[in-house]
Every structure is written in structure tokens, then in C-alpha cells.
């Protein structure tokens, strides 16, 4: 079994020690950074399976770190924060974080979230999963490995772009409202603007120009087979 590497960025020493102890107990290799700049410097050198970011950090905040991480690759990110919970949740999710935990929280809750994300991002496909692969207009979409190919070229996609593409292409011709897409991609506790859906679809159209994503004005979107 692969040993997962997790980068924890948290400036509260006691909390960081507790969270690291719980994660090490799960068999994960945890690297702790207490400073935003220190974590930023590690982005180009470390290749973790997951980042856990506090928002309020010395020298560089979690938002800046998230942007830098996502600019390099699509490694999953969990945000943790004790600030304005709704605002941080909205901004974090819209910037591309995969989950959010508001302080205070139980370490066990973080472990549950981490296990869920690691399983989703890194579980190997089965034969049944391979049969679910989608070929559409020259694109090959694999919902299990979360990879999309244009011919032999692997396309770089964000987590949210992948989620929207997988939802729509797994249901060819079915119309989804913006509310349904938000619930599937961002979760039922998302409080941001529906414009987040439009922004993701805009980016998907730019990256996959042959994918026929139809706008249903005043409602939502669907993907057509041709």
C-alpha cells in the first residue's frame, strides 16, 4: 500500500502537534510547516498527496498558498480556519480547495475528511471502473482515475472542472440546474454564488472546445453527444 504524504501548514504549535499525531497514527507521512513562506518554498520541491492549509499564517496566507499549489498541479487541498466561517468557506472553495473545516473541530473529523479525499483521488480503478470510461468527440474521460485525454495528451484540469465534466458526461443529454451542479460539486453546505458554476463551465469550454456543453438559459447545463 502506498504511504501517503501530507503537508500540514498550521502556525498553532499545539494544534499542529495534535493533528500530526493523529495522522501519523493512520500511517501517513506528515510534514509540518508553521510559516506560509516556508510552505510556499516547499511547493516546487515536495510532492505530497494532500495539503492541509490554515488561512491565517505568518508572512503568506492560505489563499496565496492555495493559488500557488493549484498553479503547479491539482493536488487536493483542505482549508482550516477560525475566521469568518462562511466567507472563508466560499472563497476557499471558489479558489479550488477540496474541503473546508471550521475551527474548532475534532481531530477525528479531519481524519474522516482526509481519508475521503485520498480515497477519491488515489484509489486504483477496477475492471468495472474501466468500463465506465467515456469516449466523446475525441476526448477520453476516466471518472475513476479522474484523467481526461485529448488523443494521447493528458489535459490539465482542476478538481472542480473534473467534477463538472464527469457529472455532465456521465449523463449525456440530461439537463442539470445550477443548484444541482453546486450540490454535486461543491456540496450541500456551499453558500457561494451560482456564478461559480458558470465560471467552471467557461473554463471547461476553453480547455475542451469539442465538448458540446449546452447552456439552458435560466436553468443550467447539459452535454450533448454531438
LUMKEGU-615944 format. One record per residue (C-alpha): residue number from 1; residue in one letter; x, y, z. Coordinates in pm, whole numbers. Layout:
residues N
 pos code     c1     c2     c3
 NUM    a      X      Y      Z
...
//
This chain:
residues 226
 pos code     c1     c2     c3
   1    x      0      0      0
   2    x    127    346    -90
   3    x    227    563    204
   4    x     54    895    168
   5    x    247   1219    218
   6    x     56   1508    373
   7    x    177   1864    411
   8    x     21   2036    713
   9    x     52   2415    724
  10    x    -55   2540   1069
  11    x    107   2803   1290
  12    x    -65   2699   1614
  13    x    201   2470   1760
  14    x    -22   2269   1995
  15    x   -292   2212   1733
  16    x    -33   2113   1473
  17    x    121   1858   1710
  18    x   -218   1703   1784
  19    x   -324   1685   1418
  20    x     11   1544   1312
  21    x     -5   1275   1583
  22    x   -350   1164   1468
  23    x   -240   1147   1104
  24    x     85    966   1178
  25    x   -124    711   1368
  26    x   -303    641   1038
  27    x     32    554    881
  28    x     70    879    684
  29    x    394   1070    643
  30    x    320   1423    769
  31    x    538   1727    701
  32    x    457   2028    918
  33    x    512   2391    818
  34    x    445   2670   1069
  35    x    509   2954    827
  36    x    338   3045    499
  37    x    660   3136    322
  38    x    827   2813    434
  39    x    537   2615    289
  40    x    547   2819    -32
  41    x    917   2742    -76
  42    x    837   2370    -49
  43    x    579   2371   -329
  44    x    836   2337   -603
  45    x   1026   2059   -424
  46    x    773   1849   -231
  47    x    515   1624   -396
  48    x    257   1546   -128
  49    x    -71   1367   -186
  50    x   -261   1632     13
  51    x   -216   1979    159
  52    x   -394   2094    475
  53    x   -380   2473    495
  54    x   -465   2715    772
  55    x   -574   3050    629
  56    x   -415   3288    879
  57    x    -39   3228    860
  58    x    276   3435    913
  59    x    423   3600    601
  60    x    183   3440    349
  61    x   -181   3343    394
  62    x   -355   3024    293
  63    x   -526   3184     -7
  64    x   -191   3272   -164
  65    x    -61   2923    -93
  66    x   -370   2765   -248
  67    x   -326   2966   -568
  68    x     41   2866   -587
  69    x    -37   2498   -530
  70    x   -312   2490   -793
  71    x    -89   2676  -1040
  72    x    160   2387  -1019
  73    x    -75   2087  -1012
  74    x   -411   1972   -882
  75    x   -301   1821   -552
  76    x   -605   1811   -319
  77    x   -627   2082    -52
  78    x   -824   2106    273
  79    x   -872   2453    425
  80    x   -898   2504    801
  81    x   -982   2839    958
  82    x  -1118   3014   1266
  83    x  -1206   3338   1084
  84    x  -1536   3431    918
  85    x  -1654   3075    852
  86    x  -1894   3145    566
  87    x  -1661   3387    387
  88    x  -1359   3159    415
  89    x  -1560   2858    301
  90    x  -1687   3043     -7
  91    x  -1351   3191   -104
  92    x  -1163   2869    -43
  93    x  -1400   2653   -245
  94    x  -1416   2902   -530
  95    x  -1035   2913   -543
  96    x  -1024   2536   -577
  97    x   -994   2383   -230
  98    x  -1145   2036   -198
  99    x  -1285   2067    152
 100    x  -1312   2307    445
 101    x  -1314   2267    822
 102    x  -1403   2548   1060
 103    x  -1213   2569   1389
 104    x  -1264   2434   1643
 105    x  -1305   2080   1513
 106    x  -1229   1731   1641
 107    x   -914   1569   1500
 108    x  -1127   1265   1415
 109    x  -1334   1483   1181
 110    x  -1022   1587    992
 111    x   -915   1222    963
 112    x  -1252   1134    809
 113    x  -1221   1417    556
 114    x   -863   1323    468
 115    x   -950    955    415
 116    x  -1240   1050    190
 117    x  -1027   1277    -29
 118    x   -732   1034    -51
 119    x   -966    751   -147
 120    x  -1135    960   -414
 121    x   -811   1091   -561
 122    x   -583    787   -546
 123    x   -786    463   -540
 124    x   -688    231   -826
 125    x   -960    152  -1080
 126    x  -1129   -189  -1100
 127    x  -1246   -364  -1419
 128    x  -1593   -230  -1350
 129    x  -1448    120  -1323
 130    x  -1265     79  -1654
 131    x  -1596      3  -1825
 132    x  -1722    344  -1709
 133    x  -1465    530  -1916
 134    x  -1624    772  -2158
 135    x  -1518    849  -2516
 136    x  -1676   1164  -2654
 137    x  -1576   1378  -2953
 138    x  -1217   1259  -2938
 139    x  -1185   1300  -2561
 140    x  -1128   1006  -2327
 141    x  -1272   1069  -1981
 142    x  -1193    835  -1692
 143    x  -1412    911  -1388
 144    x  -1215    676  -1164
 145    x   -861    798  -1226
 146    x  -1002   1147  -1294
 147    x   -795   1183  -1609
 148    x   -902   1335  -1939
 149    x   -711   1277  -2262
 150    x   -730   1453  -2596
 151    x   -594   1169  -2805
 152    x   -273   1077  -2622
 153    x   -237   1413  -2447
 154    x   -328   1429  -2079
 155    x   -519   1751  -2016
 156    x   -457   1956  -1704
 157    x   -784   2014  -1521
 158    x   -875   2146  -1177
 159    x  -1076   1940   -930
 160    x  -1393   2139   -990
 161    x  -1354   2124  -1369
 162    x  -1319   1746  -1347
 163    x  -1620   1715  -1119
 164    x  -1842   1913  -1357
 165    x  -1718   1724  -1665
 166    x  -1769   1385  -1502
 167    x  -2119   1476  -1386
 168    x  -2232   1604  -1727
 169    x  -2060   1346  -1949
 170    x  -2180   1056  -1732
 171    x  -2534   1174  -1805
 172    x  -2534   1265  -2176
 173    x  -2837   1472  -2269
 174    x  -2958   1515  -1911
 175    x  -3010   1875  -1801
 176    x  -2871   1980  -1463
 177    x  -2970   2300  -1288
 178    x  -2701   2520  -1140
 179    x  -2828   2421   -796
 180    x  -2784   2050   -876
 181    x  -2432   2107  -1007
 182    x  -2340   2306   -697
 183    x  -2472   2030   -469
 184    x  -2275   1763   -658
 185    x  -1950   1956   -698
 186    x  -1934   2193   -400
 187    x  -2162   2011   -155
 188    x  -2490   2089     18
 189    x  -2326   2333    260
 190    x  -2197   2565    -14
 191    x  -2304   2926     34
 192    x  -2134   3095   -261
 193    x  -2270   3241   -580
 194    x  -2408   3029   -864
 195    x  -2166   3221  -1085
 196    x  -1904   2972   -969
 197    x  -2075   2714  -1192
 198    x  -2068   2947  -1492
 199    x  -1700   3017  -1434
 200    x  -1611   2648  -1425
 201    x  -1814   2578  -1740
 202    x  -1640   2867  -1916
 203    x  -1301   2716  -1834
 204    x  -1418   2368  -1941
 205    x  -1530   2502  -2279
 206    x  -1191   2667  -2328
 207    x   -997   2351  -2243
 208    x  -1230   2108  -2423
 209    x  -1362   2305  -2723
 210    x  -1510   1997  -2895
 211    x  -1717   1906  -2591
 212    x  -2071   2026  -2660
 213    x  -2180   2187  -2334
 214    x  -2520   2342  -2396
 215    x  -2646   2634  -2187
 216    x  -3008   2614  -2078
 217    x  -3073   2979  -2006
 218    x  -3224   3047  -1668
 219    x  -3165   2685  -1565
 220    x  -2827   2520  -1611
 221    x  -2626   2298  -1847
 222    x  -2613   1964  -2026
 223    x  -2365   1784  -2250
 224    x  -2481   1659  -2590
 225    x  -2324   1370  -2779
 226    x  -2256   1578  -3090
//
